[in-house]
Amino acid sequence: MKHNKENNNMYTILCFGDSNTYGLKSDLITRYTRNIRWTGVLQEILGPDFYVIEEGLGGRTTVWDDPIEEDKNGRTYLIPCLESHKPLDLIVLMLGTNDLKSRFSVTPYDIGLSMENLVHLILHSESGINFQPPQILLVTPVPIHSVGRDDLDQMIPDMAARSRAIEPYYRLIAEKCHLYYLNPDQDIEINPTDGIHYTEKGHKRMAELVAEKILSEVINR
């Protein structure tokens, strides 16, 4: 295991995301327990040599200030978050779905640029081991879809096509910046109530995919 060799600390992973990292249920109010949330399941899969830090927030954007909901700007929060949790071995970065909201008026291309902004912030930080930047696993958000709810369709118009259009830009960021990359695509089960948030089965599968990526590529690089 290639990490923290000098002080033999456990491998520290920060999971920075939105409501699906937080574990929001389909009622849009309550939260899955830690043993069901994908971050908690990830901790169980990886075991005691790893420390998984949950940093999920419903409505979190990449870089945008929300004019309706306050304190949702991911970039603003990320800066002190890195300082608070350092030294970090790896950051699992999964944001972008909330950027699709009509209130922000941004395209999938813009969302790609916004994510690249966050990536560069991390890569220019000293929040990793020995004051180096931590590794990054960039995860494209799972595509969402309409379930015929007028409120959600107005909040995120044309959600299916626009959410799928994010992937090529994230993949390019990963290639350009030499990041680890994961595209769960439609391998994650989304609940039929809102078409956005994971089911319990979806959380379990996300944990499996992230764990597989970490153990096969990140640790054994």
C-alpha positions as CSV (number, residue, x, y, z in Angstrom):
1,M,0.0,0.0,0.0
2,K,1.7,3.2,-1.2
3,H,0.8,6.0,1.2
4,N,2.1,7.8,4.3
5,K,5.2,5.6,4.4
6,E,7.1,7.8,6.7
7,N,4.6,8.0,9.6
8,N,2.6,4.8,8.8
9,N,-0.8,6.6,9.1
10,M,-3.9,5.1,7.6
11,Y,-4.9,6.0,4.0
12,T,-7.2,9.1,4.2
13,I,-9.9,9.6,1.6
14,L,-12.1,12.7,1.4
15,C,-15.4,12.2,-0.5
16,F,-16.6,15.6,-1.6
17,G,-20.0,15.7,-3.2
18,D,-23.6,16.7,-3.1
19,S,-26.9,15.1,-1.9
20,N,-26.0,11.7,-3.2
21,T,-22.8,11.7,-1.1
22,Y,-24.8,13.1,1.8
23,G,-27.2,10.1,1.3
24,L,-30.5,12.0,0.7
25,K,-33.6,9.8,0.4
26,S,-36.3,10.2,-2.3
27,D,-38.4,12.2,0.2
28,L,-35.8,14.9,-0.2
29,I,-35.8,15.4,3.6
30,T,-34.3,12.4,5.4
31,R,-31.0,10.7,5.1
32,Y,-29.8,7.1,4.8
33,T,-27.9,5.8,7.8
34,R,-24.1,5.6,7.4
35,N,-24.1,1.9,6.9
36,I,-26.3,2.4,3.8
37,R,-24.7,5.5,2.4
38,W,-22.1,4.7,-0.3
39,T,-19.4,6.4,1.7
40,G,-20.1,4.3,4.8
41,V,-20.2,1.1,2.7
42,L,-17.0,2.2,1.1
43,Q,-15.4,2.4,4.6
44,E,-16.6,-1.2,5.3
45,I,-15.2,-2.6,2.1
46,L,-11.8,-0.9,2.4
47,G,-11.4,-1.8,6.1
48,P,-9.5,-0.4,9.0
49,D,-6.4,0.7,7.1
50,F,-8.5,3.4,5.4
51,Y,-10.3,6.5,6.8
52,V,-13.2,7.7,4.7
53,I,-14.4,11.3,5.4
54,E,-17.9,12.2,4.3
55,E,-18.3,15.7,2.9
56,G,-21.7,15.6,1.1
57,L,-24.1,18.5,1.0
58,G,-27.5,18.7,-0.7
59,G,-27.6,21.3,-3.5
60,R,-23.8,21.8,-3.6
61,T,-22.6,23.2,-6.9
62,T,-19.1,23.3,-8.3
63,V,-18.4,27.0,-8.1
64,W,-21.8,28.7,-8.2
65,D,-23.4,30.8,-5.5
66,D,-27.1,29.7,-5.3
67,P,-29.4,32.8,-5.2
68,I,-32.1,30.7,-3.5
69,E,-30.2,28.3,-1.2
70,E,-27.3,29.8,0.7
71,D,-23.8,28.2,1.2
72,K,-23.9,25.8,-1.7
73,N,-20.8,26.9,-3.5
74,G,-18.5,23.9,-3.6
75,R,-15.3,26.0,-4.3
76,T,-15.9,28.3,-1.3
77,Y,-16.3,25.4,1.1
78,L,-13.6,23.2,-0.4
79,I,-10.8,25.6,0.5
80,P,-11.2,25.4,4.3
81,C,-12.3,21.8,4.0
82,L,-8.9,20.8,2.6
83,E,-7.2,22.7,5.4
84,S,-9.4,21.0,8.0
85,H,-8.8,17.4,6.9
86,K,-5.2,17.5,5.6
87,P,-3.1,15.5,5.1
88,L,-5.2,13.7,2.5
89,D,-4.1,10.8,0.3
90,L,-7.1,10.9,-2.0
91,I,-10.1,13.1,-2.8
92,V,-13.1,11.5,-4.5
93,L,-14.7,14.4,-6.3
94,M,-18.2,14.1,-7.6
95,L,-20.2,17.3,-8.3
96,G,-22.1,18.8,-11.3
97,T,-25.7,17.7,-11.1
98,N,-26.9,20.8,-9.2
99,D,-25.1,23.0,-11.7
100,L,-27.8,21.8,-14.2
101,K,-30.5,23.8,-12.4
102,S,-32.1,26.5,-14.5
103,R,-31.3,29.2,-12.0
104,F,-27.6,29.0,-12.9
105,S,-28.1,29.1,-16.7
106,V,-24.9,27.1,-17.5
107,T,-24.2,24.5,-20.1
108,P,-22.6,21.1,-19.6
109,Y,-19.5,22.7,-21.2
110,D,-19.5,25.4,-18.4
111,I,-19.9,22.7,-15.8
112,G,-16.8,21.0,-17.2
113,L,-14.8,24.3,-16.9
114,S,-16.2,24.7,-13.3
115,M,-15.0,21.2,-12.3
116,E,-11.6,21.9,-13.8
117,N,-11.5,25.0,-11.6
118,L,-11.9,22.7,-8.5
119,V,-9.4,20.2,-9.8
120,H,-6.7,23.0,-10.2
121,L,-7.5,24.3,-6.8
122,I,-6.8,20.9,-5.3
123,L,-3.7,20.3,-7.4
124,H,-2.2,23.6,-6.3
125,S,-3.0,22.9,-2.7
126,E,-0.6,21.5,-0.1
127,S,-3.3,19.4,1.5
128,G,-1.7,16.0,0.6
129,I,1.1,14.0,2.2
130,N,4.3,16.0,2.8
131,F,2.6,19.2,1.7
132,Q,2.0,17.8,-1.8
133,P,-1.4,17.8,-3.5
134,P,-3.5,14.8,-2.9
135,Q,-4.5,12.3,-5.6
136,I,-7.9,12.9,-7.2
137,L,-10.5,10.4,-8.3
138,L,-12.9,12.3,-10.5
139,V,-16.4,10.8,-10.7
140,T,-18.9,11.8,-13.3
141,P,-22.3,12.1,-11.6
142,V,-24.8,9.4,-12.5
143,P,-27.2,10.5,-15.2
144,I,-30.6,11.7,-13.9
145,H,-34.0,11.6,-15.6
146,S,-37.5,13.1,-15.5
147,V,-40.2,11.3,-13.6
148,G,-42.9,13.7,-14.7
149,R,-42.8,15.9,-11.7
150,D,-43.4,19.5,-12.8
151,D,-41.3,21.0,-9.9
152,L,-38.3,19.0,-10.8
153,D,-38.7,19.4,-14.5
154,Q,-38.7,23.2,-14.1
155,M,-35.8,23.1,-11.7
156,I,-33.7,21.0,-14.0
157,P,-35.0,21.2,-17.6
158,D,-34.1,18.5,-20.1
159,M,-32.3,16.7,-17.3
160,A,-31.6,13.4,-19.0
161,A,-29.8,14.7,-22.0
162,R,-27.9,17.5,-20.2
163,S,-26.8,15.3,-17.4
164,R,-25.4,12.8,-19.8
165,A,-23.6,15.6,-21.7
166,I,-21.3,16.3,-18.8
167,E,-19.3,13.0,-19.2
168,P,-17.1,13.9,-22.1
169,Y,-15.9,17.1,-20.4
170,Y,-15.0,15.3,-17.2
171,R,-13.2,12.5,-19.0
172,L,-11.1,15.2,-20.8
173,I,-10.3,16.9,-17.5
174,A,-9.1,13.5,-16.1
175,E,-6.9,13.0,-19.1
176,K,-5.4,16.5,-19.2
177,C,-4.8,16.6,-15.4
178,H,-3.7,13.0,-15.1
179,L,-6.5,12.1,-12.6
180,Y,-8.1,8.8,-11.8
181,Y,-11.5,8.6,-13.4
182,L,-14.8,6.8,-12.9
183,N,-17.9,7.0,-14.9
184,P,-20.6,5.0,-13.2
185,D,-23.1,5.8,-16.0
186,Q,-26.3,3.9,-15.5
187,D,-24.8,1.2,-13.3
188,I,-26.3,3.0,-10.3
189,E,-30.0,2.5,-9.4
190,I,-31.9,5.8,-9.1
191,N,-35.2,5.9,-7.2
192,P,-38.3,6.2,-9.3
193,T,-39.8,9.0,-7.1
194,D,-37.4,11.8,-8.2
195,G,-35.1,10.3,-10.8
196,I,-32.1,11.9,-9.1
197,H,-31.1,10.1,-5.8
198,Y,-29.7,6.7,-5.3
199,T,-31.7,3.8,-3.9
200,E,-30.1,1.6,-1.2
201,K,-29.0,-0.7,-3.9
202,G,-27.5,2.2,-5.8
203,H,-25.5,3.3,-2.8
204,K,-24.1,-0.2,-2.4
205,R,-23.1,-0.4,-6.1
206,M,-21.4,3.1,-6.0
207,A,-19.4,2.0,-3.0
208,E,-18.3,-1.2,-4.9
209,L,-17.3,0.8,-8.0
210,V,-15.3,3.4,-6.1
211,A,-13.6,0.7,-3.9
212,E,-12.6,-1.3,-7.0
213,K,-11.1,1.8,-8.6
214,I,-9.2,2.7,-5.5
215,L,-7.8,-0.8,-4.8
216,S,-7.0,-1.7,-8.4
217,E,-5.6,1.6,-9.7
218,V,-4.9,4.2,-7.0
219,I,-3.3,1.9,-4.4
220,N,-1.6,-0.4,-6.8
221,R,-0.3,2.2,-9.2
